[in-house]
């Protein structure tokens, strides 16, 4: 699964890589957790733009917002079969902006966190689905999202048996197009054989607590002097 990630790239990088002209200032965050708002690129009712979406998809038919806490991820392999994700998979896809994501590797009683990112340091677009939900009690509208996961790329398979789907840059237009309902082609576009040249580096166990923020969260461990290095 994908339960934590970081996004701190400047707006200029987002504009250059994702084709968004009016990029809002987004606070750099190094330890983003579910039920927080995340920056996502989408095409909905107009040109491509960045929206802040609640992480934890709340289907339009849900009675309560709380269901979103259990809907942070969706497995690529089962999207057509799940009522919670089926419609969004066809019509409401987005790119969740990230500079990398965290995954934990168990070694005995210890779970060592790793930060997984592109080898060149550029941000990535994690495959996301989004929904619009209206609170039946208050009428308040909530736009929420989840992150699609798949089997891991070869470069990071040693860390965990799942990873977020990373949409290739050449596929952004197809993925975001709300009129594109060719889900068979979309699945091939982001299949597990697509390896975006990722690297996984062990980081401090400070990231285990989502309250911890700052660049230190993503810095690779230089040694095991502080007791945080694996092994």
trRosetta pair geometry for C-beta under 8 A, 3 or more apart (Angstrom, degrees):
i j d omega theta_ij theta_ji phi_ij phi_ji
1 72 7.5 69 -179 90 118 106
1 73 4.8 -137 -145 -14 92 164
1 149 6.0 -89 -122 -66 41 164
1 162 5.7 40 -33 94 32 144
2 5 6.5 11 177 -47 108 113
2 72 7.6 -136 82 134 73 104
2 73 5.9 138 39 -93 78 117
2 101 5.4 -44 -144 -165 107 148
2 103 7.8 -58 -109 -79 61 90
2 126 7.2 -179 149 -156 172 146
2 147 4.9 -65 69 99 132 143
2 149 5.9 -177 -8 -84 97 110
2 162 7.7 -122 -38 125 70 105
2 163 7.2 59 -68 -169 103 38
2 164 4.1 28 -57 -58 151 105
3 33 7.4 8 161 -140 75 68
3 34 6.5 -50 -153 -27 72 109
3 72 6.7 71 -112 111 66 149
3 73 7.8 -60 -68 -37 67 121
3 102 7.6 -64 73 77 72 96
4 31 6.4 -18 -169 -162 114 64
4 32 6.5 151 -159 72 58 56
4 33 5.9 -14 -106 -95 85 65
4 101 6.9 132 90 -166 54 74
4 102 4.3 -20 88 47 108 121
4 207 6.7 132 142 165 152 109
4 210 7.0 -143 -115 -98 117 96
5 32 5.3 -26 68 56 66 109
5 96 7.9 96 66 131 155 120
5 98 4.6 -41 162 -132 136 127
5 99 7.9 152 167 48 92 59
5 100 6.6 -172 -156 102 84 41
5 101 4.0 -41 -102 -108 98 74
5 102 6.5 -158 -87 6 42 76
5 126 7.3 -90 -98 -33 173 153
5 164 7.7 -7 -73 -11 138 154
6 29 6.6 -155 -144 106 62 62
6 30 4.6 7 -128 -144 119 45
6 31 6.6 0 -87 -56 90 35
6 32 6.4 163 -93 2 33 96
6 98 6.7 94 69 -160 45 80
6 99 5.2 -50 102 56 91 100
6 100 5.7 5 49 60 102 79
6 101 7.5 -173 16 -91 69 32
6 102 7.6 82 -20 -35 93 94
6 115 7.3 -4 10 -142 130 116
6 217 6.7 163 -86 100 135 124
6 218 5.6 -76 20 -68 172 126
7 26 7.1 -28 122 124 117 133
7 28 7.3 -146 108 -141 55 53
7 29 6.0 21 56 56 75 85
7 32 6.6 17 11 -25 93 143
7 38 7.3 109 9 -155 145 88
7 39 6.2 -153 128 40 159 114
7 97 5.1 85 -136 115 140 89
7 98 5.2 -89 -76 -113 95 40
7 99 5.5 148 -115 -6 41 86
7 123 7.0 57 -136 -132 82 124
8 28 3.6 48 -132 -148 87 104
8 29 6.8 -162 -73 39 82 34
8 30 6.3 11 -50 -75 130 77
8 99 5.6 -39 34 -9 77 148
8 215 7.7 126 -168 -93 175 79
9 13 4.3 -89 171 72 119 140
9 14 6.2 138 105 -48 115 83
9 97 7.4 -116 43 172 114 115
9 99 5.6 155 -35 -78 95 108
9 122 7.9 40 -104 -165 145 48
9 123 4.3 -83 -18 -44 152 129
10 13 5.4 103 62 4 70 98
10 14 7.5 -133 107 -1 42 90
11 14 5.4 -54 -151 37 42 114
11 15 6.2 44 152 -22 72 103
11 23 4.0 161 -162 107 101 126
11 24 7.3 -148 -110 87 129 20
11 25 6.3 -71 -49 -96 132 51
11 26 7.3 135 -78 15 88 86
12 15 5.8 -53 -148 35 32 112
12 16 6.3 28 155 -17 65 109
12 23 8.0 -161 -58 56 24 147
13 16 5.8 -57 -144 39 31 110
13 17 5.9 6 167 -1 68 116
13 122 7.2 -172 -169 -146 121 76
13 123 6.0 112 132 9 125 116
14 17 6.5 -68 -135 47 22 94
14 18 5.4 -29 -175 27 63 122
14 20 6.1 -29 140 50 95 120
14 23 4.9 133 89 -132 123 149
14 41 7.8 178 -170 -66 103 119
14 50 6.9 18 163 -72 143 138
14 97 6.5 -9 -114 -127 114 143
14 123 7.0 -14 -83 58 70 152
15 18 7.2 -65 -108 53 10 81
15 19 7.7 61 -172 -106 45 6
15 20 5.6 -101 -109 74 56 70
15 21 6.5 69 -141 -115 105 27
15 23 5.0 -114 -61 -16 91 133
17 122 6.4 147 -97 -176 151 119
17 123 6.5 163 66 63 157 94
17 169 6.9 -90 -170 -120 86 119
18 41 5.0 -139 176 -78 137 162
18 48 7.5 -160 146 155 88 133
18 95 6.7 -164 -133 84 123 147
18 97 7.5 -59 -53 -96 157 106
18 125 6.6 126 -104 -71 111 123
18 172 6.7 -173 -140 -145 64 152
19 48 5.8 36 106 83 96 157
19 172 6.9 148 18 115 125 147
20 23 5.2 98 107 -73 115 90
20 41 6.0 -130 -53 -122 131 113
20 48 5.4 -118 -94 121 76 100
20 49 6.1 111 -141 -122 113 30
20 50 5.7 70 -175 -34 165 91
21 47 7.7 -12 24 135 109 142
22 49 6.7 -16 68 -124 97 93
23 26 8.0 -70 167 -10 92 102
23 50 5.7 62 -134 -2 68 139
24 50 6.0 -138 25 80 90 124
26 39 4.8 -13 -122 -66 157 144
26 50 7.3 -101 -49 156 128 145
26 52 7.9 167 -115 -86 106 102
26 97 7.7 97 77 79 169 146
29 32 5.1 83 119 -67 126 92
29 213 6.6 -68 -148 -138 65 116
30 213 5.3 124 46 -162 98 64
30 214 5.8 -76 34 61 148 20
30 215 6.3 -156 -87 -83 152 27
30 216 7.8 98 134 52 161 50
30 217 4.1 141 142 46 119 133
30 218 5.8 -119 -154 -21 108 103
31 102 7.9 21 -127 -22 70 144
31 207 5.5 -163 -115 -138 114 81
31 210 5.5 176 140 -145 109 55
31 211 8.0 -25 99 55 140 13
31 212 5.8 72 -7 85 170 68
31 213 5.4 -131 26 -98 109 59
31 217 5.1 -131 -57 -136 103 163
32 36 5.8 -136 -162 75 80 139
32 38 6.1 85 180 -99 145 103
32 55 7.4 111 157 -16 108 161
32 210 8.0 5 166 -149 10 105
33 36 5.6 90 66 -6 65 121
33 55 7.8 173 116 79 36 140
33 210 3.9 -6 -43 -130 143 146
34 55 5.2 -129 -134 114 51 108
34 56 5.4 86 -173 -63 98 105
34 69 6.3 106 138 -140 125 62
34 72 4.4 -65 -110 -95 126 141
35 54 7.0 -7 -150 -174 42 92
35 55 6.3 -75 -22 73 16 82
35 56 5.3 12 -79 -13 61 141
35 68 6.9 120 -98 109 77 110
35 69 5.7 1 -65 -98 116 85
36 54 7.9 -173 109 -144 18 56
36 55 5.7 7 61 27 60 117
37 52 4.6 30 167 171 122 103
37 53 6.6 153 -153 74 73 24
37 54 5.8 -43 -96 -88 70 50
37 55 7.1 175 -111 -11 17 84
38 52 7.1 158 72 -152 24 62
38 53 5.9 -33 61 65 77 78
38 55 4.9 64 -9 -58 120 112
38 96 5.7 11 133 -151 134 105
38 97 7.4 -179 165 46 91 76
38 145 7.0 -96 61 58 114 126
39 50 5.5 -7 -168 -172 99 112
39 51 7.7 149 -151 77 51 34
39 52 6.1 -33 -92 -97 56 66
39 96 7.5 117 85 -159 52 58
39 97 4.5 -28 96 38 103 124
40 50 7.0 147 74 -153 32 62
40 51 5.7 -30 67 64 86 81
40 52 7.7 135 19 -109 80 19
40 53 5.0 -11 16 12 130 124
40 94 4.3 39 165 152 123 134
40 95 6.2 157 -162 76 73 44
40 96 4.9 -36 -101 -98 96 55
40 97 6.5 -159 -94 -6 35 81
40 128 5.7 -79 -134 63 132 156
40 130 6.8 156 111 -66 158 132
40 145 5.8 116 -50 -40 163 169
41 48 6.2 14 -176 -177 100 99
41 49 7.3 176 -143 91 63 25
41 50 5.7 -38 -89 -93 64 65
41 51 7.9 134 -109 17 18 75
41 94 6.3 160 77 -169 46 82
41 95 4.4 -7 53 56 101 104
41 97 6.6 91 -19 -55 91 98
41 125 6.6 -54 38 -124 121 120
41 172 7.9 -12 106 -160 140 114
41 176 6.9 -52 124 -102 95 135
42 48 7.3 -177 95 -143 24 63
42 49 7.0 -29 62 63 65 68
42 51 5.8 -29 29 16 115 121
42 92 7.7 7 -152 -166 133 69
42 93 7.5 173 -125 99 92 44
42 94 4.0 -42 -79 -109 103 100
42 95 7.4 -177 -66 21 58 67
42 130 6.4 -42 -92 17 153 148
42 176 6.3 178 -144 -145 41 100
43 46 7.6 -145 -162 79 65 44
43 47 7.1 -67 -128 174 87 23
43 48 5.1 -41 -81 -88 89 66
43 49 7.8 117 -99 16 44 70
43 176 4.7 95 1 155 109 105
43 177 6.6 -4 58 -101 145 32
43 178 5.9 -139 94 -18 96 97
44 51 7.6 -6 33 -32 128 150
44 92 7.3 36 -95 -129 118 86
44 130 7.9 -75 -59 82 145 135
44 178 6.6 102 -97 -57 59 143
46 49 6.9 19 94 -13 107 126
48 176 6.5 32 -110 152 107 156
50 97 7.4 -3 -131 -25 111 139
51 94 7.6 -81 49 -134 111 144
51 130 7.9 62 82 -135 136 165
51 143 6.7 -52 155 115 134 148
53 94 7.2 117 -11 80 157 169
53 96 7.9 -96 56 -103 123 92
53 128 7.8 137 73 155 153 148
53 130 5.7 -88 -131 -122 152 119
53 143 5.3 -84 -120 121 83 92
53 144 5.8 124 178 -139 92 21
53 145 4.2 55 130 -8 142 113
54 58 7.3 9 87 -3 129 112
54 68 6.4 0 128 178 116 160
54 142 5.9 -18 10 -178 143 106
54 143 6.8 143 13 88 89 48
54 144 4.1 -44 71 -106 97 83
54 145 7.2 151 71 18 48 68
55 68 7.9 130 111 163 35 113
55 72 6.1 36 156 -132 90 93
55 96 8.0 74 -105 -131 105 138
55 144 7.3 173 -77 -161 7 81
55 145 6.3 -35 -109 69 52 84
55 146 7.6 104 -163 -102 62 41
55 147 7.8 3 -149 -24 103 99
56 67 8.0 159 157 104 101 50
56 68 3.0 90 129 154 102 93
56 69 5.2 0 -146 -73 146 31
56 70 7.6 75 -156 30 103 34
56 71 5.6 98 -171 66 61 77
56 72 5.2 -32 -95 -79 67 75
56 144 6.0 -59 78 -166 56 126
56 146 7.1 48 -129 -86 18 81
57 68 6.0 179 65 -128 21 82
57 71 4.3 -94 56 129 82 122
57 72 7.6 167 2 -92 77 23
57 74 7.4 8 12 -43 148 118
57 84 6.9 117 107 162 123 105
57 85 7.3 67 106 -91 163 81
57 88 7.3 -96 -151 -6 141 170
57 129 6.4 10 -97 91 146 97
57 130 7.3 -153 -114 -128 99 32
57 131 5.5 86 -163 15 93 118
57 144 5.1 152 -122 119 38 109
57 145 5.9 -25 -81 176 85 13
57 146 3.9 -55 -22 -30 117 105
58 62 5.1 -102 -175 36 81 152
58 65 5.5 -37 -105 -134 149 57
58 67 5.9 115 -122 70 74 98
58 68 4.4 -44 -60 -65 87 107
58 71 7.2 155 -68 57 39 140
58 131 6.2 -146 73 86 55 123
58 133 4.3 -65 110 -8 112 159
58 142 6.0 26 51 97 143 127
58 144 4.6 89 16 25 87 154
59 62 4.8 123 62 -35 77 97
59 67 7.3 -47 21 105 87 143
59 71 7.8 -150 -28 -125 85 172
59 83 7.6 33 -126 127 159 82
59 84 5.0 -110 -59 -139 130 71
59 131 5.8 -81 -116 -172 35 169
59 133 6.9 89 97 -86 24 118
60 131 5.9 -135 -44 -177 77 114
60 132 6.6 26 -93 78 99 61
60 133 5.5 -158 -109 -98 43 69
60 134 7.8 27 -152 13 76 78
62 65 7.3 109 117 -83 133 27
62 67 4.9 -134 -142 32 135 144
62 68 7.9 71 175 -45 177 77
62 133 6.0 -14 45 -136 108 139
63 67 7.9 101 48 -27 67 126
63 136 6.9 -42 -149 13 58 134
64 67 6.1 124 80 -18 77 89
65 68 5.9 -29 175 4 64 118
65 133 7.3 150 -99 106 74 142
65 135 6.8 -24 -46 -96 107 100
65 142 6.3 79 -114 6 113 170
66 69 6.0 -29 -174 9 60 112
67 70 6.1 -65 -172 41 52 104
67 71 6.2 30 141 -10 80 122
68 71 5.4 -77 -140 48 39 104
68 72 7.7 77 164 -66 67 66
68 144 5.5 -96 -122 -161 134 156
69 72 7.4 -10 -170 -42 31 100
71 74 7.5 18 -170 -63 79 90
71 84 6.3 -128 -125 165 133 143
71 146 5.4 -85 147 -81 80 132
72 146 5.7 155 179 -133 20 86
72 147 6.7 -2 156 25 71 92
73 146 5.9 172 -94 179 10 106
73 147 5.5 -35 -107 71 68 80
73 148 7.4 117 -163 -116 68 16
73 149 5.1 9 -168 -13 119 121
73 164 7.9 -120 -123 -98 104 82
74 78 7.7 -131 178 75 77 88
74 79 6.0 71 150 -95 119 87
74 82 6.9 -154 -148 64 106 154
74 84 7.7 -155 -105 99 117 105
74 85 4.7 121 -140 -101 146 153
74 89 7.9 -140 137 -74 150 105
74 129 6.2 -2 25 19 151 130
74 146 5.0 90 -17 113 101 135
74 147 7.5 174 23 84 75 32
74 148 5.2 -38 73 -104 91 65
74 149 7.1 161 73 17 37 78
75 78 4.7 44 81 27 109 101
75 79 7.2 -148 88 -45 55 70
75 148 7.6 81 -159 -159 7 69
75 149 5.8 -42 -105 68 53 90
75 150 7.5 117 -159 -87 63 46
76 79 6.1 -26 -153 -21 33 115
76 127 7.7 46 -88 92 109 150
76 148 5.3 76 -73 173 82 110
76 149 6.6 -133 -16 83 86 37
76 150 4.5 1 13 -82 135 95
76 165 5.8 101 -65 -61 129 134
76 187 6.6 134 173 -133 106 89
76 190 7.0 -143 -126 103 143 111
77 150 7.4 122 -31 -122 85 73
78 81 5.0 -67 -169 48 76 111
78 82 5.6 69 135 -30 97 109
79 82 6.3 -66 -139 31 28 105
79 85 5.1 -96 -142 120 73 127
79 86 6.9 141 161 -97 65 48
79 89 4.3 129 166 -101 121 149
79 129 7.9 161 -136 -55 120 147
79 148 7.2 -8 -73 -126 128 117
79 183 7.4 -151 99 -164 124 132
80 86 6.2 62 -154 -122 34 89
80 89 6.7 -125 -76 97 52 158
80 183 6.5 133 -78 125 107 155
81 86 7.4 -160 55 -82 8 107
82 85 4.5 35 87 31 114 101
82 86 6.1 -175 78 -44 53 83
83 86 5.8 -35 -123 4 28 119
85 88 5.6 -75 -159 52 53 107
85 89 5.4 61 147 -37 86 106
85 129 5.8 88 -148 83 91 170
85 146 7.3 -74 -102 54 110 140
86 89 5.8 -56 -152 27 24 115
86 90 7.1 12 156 -10 59 106
87 90 6.0 -62 -157 38 35 106
87 91 6.2 -29 167 29 71 111
87 92 7.3 30 125 15 78 108
88 91 6.7 -88 -131 60 26 72
88 92 4.3 -62 -140 64 73 103
88 93 7.2 124 160 -68 76 54
88 129 3.8 91 133 -179 126 114
88 130 6.4 175 -148 55 123 31
88 131 5.5 -74 -78 -66 129 89
89 93 7.3 47 -144 -72 31 98
89 129 6.1 -36 -71 -105 55 135
89 183 6.1 42 143 -117 105 129
90 181 4.6 22 -166 -134 94 97
90 183 6.2 -62 -95 -57 71 117
91 178 5.4 40 -169 -164 68 84
91 181 6.7 -7 -69 -90 71 100
92 129 6.1 77 98 -167 85 72
92 130 5.0 -111 155 66 109 73
92 131 6.4 114 102 -79 155 49
92 178 6.8 21 -85 -121 47 101
93 127 7.1 -37 -163 -163 108 80
93 128 6.9 133 -168 82 59 54
93 129 6.0 -42 -107 -102 57 60
93 130 7.6 132 -133 13 9 83
93 175 5.5 -118 126 169 139 75
93 176 6.3 -133 92 -106 97 35
93 178 7.7 -176 30 -93 78 60
93 186 7.8 -149 -69 -153 163 145
94 128 4.3 -36 73 80 88 109
94 129 7.1 148 21 -107 84 10
94 130 4.9 45 -10 -21 129 119
94 145 6.0 -67 51 -122 135 137
94 176 7.1 52 -116 -116 38 83
95 125 3.2 -27 -164 -163 122 115
95 126 6.8 127 -166 53 59 42
95 127 7.2 -34 -109 -98 60 34
95 128 6.4 160 -106 21 10 102
95 167 6.0 -93 -109 36 105 137
95 172 6.7 -18 -54 -133 148 93
95 175 6.9 83 -63 109 97 133
95 176 6.8 -46 -19 -75 102 106
96 125 7.1 125 52 -165 41 56
96 126 4.2 -34 62 64 99 103
96 127 7.8 -16 16 67 92 14
96 128 4.3 102 -31 -46 99 135
96 145 6.5 164 -77 127 112 145
96 147 5.7 -63 21 -96 153 97
97 123 6.1 6 -168 169 85 136
97 125 6.7 -28 -94 -106 52 62
97 126 7.8 -121 -35 18 7 87
98 101 6.0 9 172 -57 149 84
98 123 6.4 158 85 -162 34 88
98 124 5.6 -26 72 63 88 85
98 125 7.8 141 27 -108 81 17
98 126 5.3 40 8 -21 128 115
98 164 7.8 66 29 81 161 157
99 117 6.1 -5 148 -125 68 122
99 121 7.8 -6 -164 -174 100 60
99 123 4.9 -61 -90 -104 62 80
99 124 7.5 127 -123 15 18 77
99 218 7.5 -10 103 -119 121 161
100 115 5.2 58 129 174 138 90
100 116 5.5 174 -168 83 96 44
100 117 3.2 -53 -88 -78 123 93
100 118 7.5 -132 -82 6 89 61
100 124 7.6 85 -79 16 43 114
100 218 6.6 115 59 -135 133 122
101 115 7.6 166 85 -152 25 57
101 116 5.5 -19 63 58 74 100
101 117 7.9 156 16 -72 51 63
101 126 7.4 84 -54 -84 129 138
101 163 7.6 141 71 -158 138 80
101 164 5.8 122 -28 10 166 127
102 113 5.4 -16 -166 -164 112 109
102 114 6.8 149 -154 75 59 47
102 115 5.8 -33 -95 -98 71 61
102 116 7.4 163 -98 13 19 83
102 203 7.5 -84 -119 46 103 131
102 207 5.7 -164 -116 145 156 146
103 113 7.3 147 80 -151 30 60
103 114 5.3 -20 64 59 79 99
103 116 6.0 25 8 -16 109 124
103 156 7.6 105 36 170 150 122
103 159 5.1 93 96 141 129 122
103 160 4.5 -112 178 -10 135 140
103 163 7.3 -53 -66 -104 146 78
103 200 7.3 -44 50 -136 114 125
104 111 4.3 19 174 171 122 109
104 112 6.7 151 -156 72 67 35
104 113 5.3 -37 -96 -92 77 60
104 114 7.3 171 -92 13 26 77
104 160 7.4 71 59 -76 44 123
105 111 7.0 156 73 -158 32 61
105 112 5.1 -24 62 61 88 92
105 114 6.2 45 -9 -18 108 118
105 158 7.8 9 -114 132 141 69
105 159 5.0 -99 -66 -153 116 63
105 160 6.6 -125 -83 -58 74 77
105 230 7.1 1 80 -112 121 137
106 110 7.3 149 -154 86 53 45
106 111 5.1 -29 -95 -100 67 77
106 112 7.9 169 -91 16 17 72
107 110 5.2 -20 68 71 85 95
107 111 7.7 156 21 -94 66 28
107 112 6.1 18 8 -8 114 113
107 230 6.1 112 -5 -160 155 96
107 231 6.9 -78 162 -75 164 44
110 230 7.8 163 114 -132 128 64
111 208 7.9 112 87 -100 110 120
112 202 5.6 -31 165 -132 118 112
112 205 7.4 -85 -129 -77 49 97
112 228 8.0 122 -134 171 89 65
112 229 7.9 17 -136 173 130 27
112 230 4.3 13 -111 -90 170 95
113 202 7.1 112 85 -154 52 63
113 203 5.4 -52 103 63 102 88
113 204 7.5 -9 60 85 120 30
113 205 6.0 145 9 -105 110 53
113 207 5.0 -165 143 64 171 121
113 208 6.7 -147 -41 -59 132 76
114 159 5.1 -88 40 -135 155 137
114 200 4.5 21 166 -179 136 100
114 201 6.3 147 -157 70 82 28
114 202 5.5 -53 -99 -91 74 46
114 203 6.7 123 -135 8 24 86
115 200 7.3 165 78 -150 36 55
115 201 5.6 -21 57 62 86 85
115 203 4.8 53 -18 -26 106 135
115 207 7.9 153 -69 -47 97 166
115 217 7.7 120 -79 135 133 73
115 218 4.9 121 -135 -141 167 72
115 220 7.3 -122 43 -79 114 72
116 156 5.4 42 -129 -123 131 150
116 159 7.0 -157 -71 55 122 166
116 163 7.2 -94 116 -135 165 116
116 198 5.5 18 -178 178 96 125
116 199 7.2 -180 -145 88 57 37
116 200 4.6 -17 -96 -98 84 83
117 121 6.9 28 142 -114 127 41
117 124 7.8 -170 -149 -10 62 117
117 198 6.8 158 84 -148 19 80
117 199 6.5 -23 65 58 68 80
117 218 7.7 52 -37 -163 140 120
118 121 6.3 -97 84 0 94 12
118 122 5.2 -31 74 53 152 75
118 123 7.8 -147 12 -87 127 2
118 124 6.0 150 -38 -55 113 108
118 196 6.2 -69 -104 139 92 106
118 197 6.3 49 -153 89 74 86
118 198 6.3 -65 -97 -103 38 59
118 199 7.7 36 147 15 16 84
119 197 4.7 -70 9 146 118 101
119 198 6.9 -171 -37 -131 79 11
119 199 5.0 96 -92 -22 75 111
120 197 7.4 45 -11 105 91 128
124 166 5.0 -37 178 -143 136 111
124 167 7.9 146 174 44 87 64
124 196 6.7 79 -118 146 131 161
125 166 7.1 114 71 -160 54 63
125 167 4.8 -44 94 50 107 107
125 169 7.9 122 16 -93 118 58
125 172 6.5 87 35 -106 165 100
125 175 7.9 143 124 85 135 153
126 147 5.2 -15 144 -140 128 110
126 148 7.7 172 162 43 81 72
126 164 4.6 -18 -144 152 115 137
126 165 6.8 109 -165 73 64 59
126 166 6.3 -46 -102 -98 55 59
126 167 7.5 123 -160 0 9 88
127 147 7.0 104 78 -163 59 62
127 148 4.1 -45 103 46 110 119
127 164 7.0 178 38 170 78 85
127 165 3.7 -17 23 88 128 115
127 166 7.2 -128 -16 -77 87 11
127 167 5.1 119 -71 -49 85 99
127 175 6.8 -113 -118 -155 91 137
127 190 5.7 58 -64 -154 148 162
128 145 4.7 16 176 179 124 124
128 146 6.5 164 -152 79 77 38
128 147 5.5 -42 -97 -100 82 53
128 148 6.7 -159 -90 -5 25 86
129 145 6.4 161 81 -152 42 73
129 146 5.5 -6 54 52 92 88
129 148 6.6 88 -19 -53 96 101
130 143 6.3 16 179 179 115 91
130 144 6.7 169 -151 88 71 37
130 145 4.3 -34 -95 -92 80 90
131 143 7.3 179 89 -148 40 54
131 144 5.7 -16 59 61 85 85
131 145 7.5 163 15 -85 67 43
132 141 6.3 -8 -172 -170 96 104
132 142 7.5 159 -156 82 48 46
132 143 5.3 -20 -101 -99 72 77
133 141 7.2 151 81 -155 42 55
133 142 4.9 -20 65 62 94 95
133 143 7.8 167 21 -84 71 29
133 144 6.6 -2 10 9 116 115
134 139 6.3 -17 -176 -154 104 42
134 140 7.2 162 -154 81 59 35
134 141 5.3 -27 -98 -97 75 69
134 142 7.7 173 -86 19 26 73
135 138 4.5 9 99 46 130 89
135 139 6.3 -38 70 20 84 14
135 140 4.5 20 20 51 124 84
135 141 7.8 -127 4 -67 79 25
135 142 6.9 75 -42 -12 91 109
147 164 5.0 -40 162 -126 122 116
147 165 7.8 180 171 33 77 78
148 164 7.0 96 77 -158 51 70
148 165 4.5 -18 98 20 101 126
148 190 7.6 58 102 125 137 150
149 162 5.0 25 169 177 128 113
149 163 6.5 163 -152 85 85 26
149 164 5.5 -63 -99 -100 70 42
149 165 6.5 -163 -113 -23 16 79
150 162 7.1 152 79 -153 23 73
150 163 6.5 -31 64 65 70 74
150 164 7.8 47 19 170 77 16
150 165 5.0 75 -6 -78 115 89
150 190 7.3 -178 -32 135 152 93
150 191 7.4 173 -162 -161 154 34
150 192 5.0 -159 148 -77 121 89
151 161 7.0 -42 -137 174 73 68
151 162 6.8 -70 -109 -109 33 51
151 163 7.6 17 136 25 21 88
151 192 4.3 3 66 -112 95 150
152 156 5.2 -118 -176 88 121 86
152 157 4.3 159 92 -94 123 65
152 159 7.4 173 -137 56 159 86
152 160 6.4 140 -64 83 140 68
152 161 6.4 -127 -8 -156 113 23
152 162 6.5 161 -50 -166 87 4
152 163 4.4 95 -108 -13 75 117
152 192 7.3 45 63 -150 16 109
153 156 5.5 54 65 29 88 92
153 157 6.9 -133 90 -44 37 84
153 163 6.5 -53 5 50 79 159
153 192 7.1 -167 -79 -171 51 71
153 194 7.5 -71 -96 95 107 51
153 195 4.3 125 -154 -121 117 78
153 196 6.8 -110 -76 25 162 68
153 198 5.8 117 67 23 142 121
154 157 5.7 -32 -138 -9 32 121
154 195 5.9 -27 27 -104 91 138
155 195 6.1 115 -5 -164 108 115
155 197 6.8 89 -30 -141 166 29
155 198 4.9 156 91 63 129 79
155 199 6.9 -68 159 -83 124 41
155 200 7.5 157 135 -8 83 96
156 159 5.1 -35 180 22 81 118
156 160 7.4 -10 145 38 96 77
156 163 6.2 88 91 -83 130 144
156 198 5.1 -32 -34 99 122 128
156 199 7.9 150 -75 -157 98 9
156 200 4.7 116 -122 -39 96 127
157 160 8.0 -110 -153 65 33 38
157 161 7.4 40 -157 -107 74 47
158 200 7.6 -166 66 57 92 145
159 200 4.9 -127 -47 -174 143 165
160 163 6.7 133 81 -66 107 76
163 166 7.8 -32 135 -18 112 97
165 190 4.8 47 -174 165 123 127
166 190 7.6 174 70 -149 35 99
166 194 7.4 -149 74 114 84 115
166 196 4.8 -70 103 -8 142 150
166 198 7.7 158 -5 -63 160 122
167 171 5.4 -127 -180 86 91 111
167 172 6.3 109 128 -87 126 59
167 175 5.0 -23 -142 -45 146 168
167 189 7.5 14 -142 133 83 108
167 190 5.6 -47 -104 -98 65 117
168 171 4.7 77 65 10 85 109
168 189 7.2 -131 32 173 105 82
168 190 7.4 -163 0 -98 82 66
168 194 5.8 -114 -46 -163 113 135
168 196 6.9 -167 -95 -90 72 101
169 172 6.0 -17 -162 -25 43 110
171 174 5.1 -58 -163 47 71 112
171 175 5.4 70 139 -27 91 106
171 189 4.6 134 -137 -178 145 120
171 190 6.9 -170 115 -62 161 82
172 175 5.9 -63 -145 39 27 109
172 176 6.0 10 166 -8 67 116
173 176 6.4 -66 -141 43 23 100
173 177 6.2 37 160 -42 62 106
174 177 6.0 -47 -146 13 26 117
174 180 5.8 -169 -164 176 64 174
174 185 7.4 -100 -178 125 136 114
174 186 6.8 -172 141 -99 107 79
174 189 6.1 -154 97 -109 139 162
175 186 6.7 114 -106 -139 65 103
175 189 6.8 -161 -68 117 92 147
175 190 7.3 73 -96 -48 122 125
177 180 4.0 70 89 -7 114 113
180 186 7.2 127 132 -64 114 115
182 185 4.2 18 128 24 116 116
182 186 6.4 143 96 -20 68 88
183 186 5.1 -52 -141 40 40 116
183 187 6.2 46 157 -26 69 100
184 187 5.9 -52 -151 31 28 110
184 188 6.8 25 151 -13 61 104
185 188 5.8 -56 -153 38 35 109
185 189 6.3 46 147 -31 66 104
186 189 5.3 -48 -150 26 35 121
186 190 6.8 -4 165 10 66 104
187 190 6.8 -77 -149 52 27 83
187 191 6.4 59 151 -71 65 86
188 191 5.5 -17 -144 -28 35 120
189 194 7.8 15 150 -52 41 149
190 194 6.2 -80 -150 27 35 148
191 194 5.9 120 67 -9 60 96
195 198 7.4 -116 -174 8 74 89
201 220 3.8 -60 160 -104 134 115
201 221 7.7 177 160 22 90 68
202 220 6.5 80 65 -153 55 77
202 221 5.0 -37 102 22 99 117
202 228 7.6 162 149 134 110 88
202 229 6.1 95 110 -138 147 60
202 230 5.2 -135 -99 -18 153 103
203 207 6.1 46 105 -9 121 133
203 217 6.6 49 162 167 141 46
203 218 6.3 -63 -112 -139 149 23
203 219 6.5 119 -132 70 98 45
203 220 6.2 -83 -84 -108 72 38
203 221 6.3 172 -118 -31 25 86
203 228 7.8 -43 139 150 33 129
204 207 6.6 124 85 -10 72 85
204 216 6.7 -6 23 152 142 93
204 217 7.1 -104 55 -126 102 39
204 219 7.5 26 -8 67 105 87
204 221 6.6 134 -61 -77 62 98
204 226 7.4 -19 -115 96 102 139
204 228 4.8 -28 -125 -166 61 163
205 208 5.1 3 177 -14 77 118
205 228 5.4 -153 -3 -134 89 100
206 209 6.7 -63 -177 40 51 95
206 212 4.5 -142 163 155 95 164
206 216 6.8 10 63 117 155 109
206 217 6.3 -118 93 -104 109 72
207 212 6.4 -121 -94 81 34 121
207 217 5.0 101 -83 -155 100 98
209 212 4.9 83 82 -7 94 104
212 217 6.4 145 124 -85 99 110
213 217 6.7 -55 -156 -29 27 135
214 217 6.1 130 72 -14 59 93
215 218 6.3 -67 -166 42 53 96
215 219 6.5 63 142 -42 79 102
216 219 5.4 -45 -144 14 42 120
221 224 7.2 50 155 -81 132 49
221 226 7.7 -130 -140 45 108 107
221 228 5.6 -157 -105 96 137 104
221 229 4.7 -178 133 -88 147 84
222 225 7.8 -11 82 16 91 111
223 226 8.0 111 84 5 77 74
223 229 6.2 -82 148 -39 30 148
224 227 6.6 54 175 -95 77 20
224 228 7.1 -161 -137 56 59 47
224 229 3.3 -100 -88 44 79 125
224 230 7.9 -104 -93 47 113 32
224 231 7.1 -87 -84 73 147 89
225 229 7.9 62 11 -7 46 120
226 229 7.8 110 54 -16 73 82
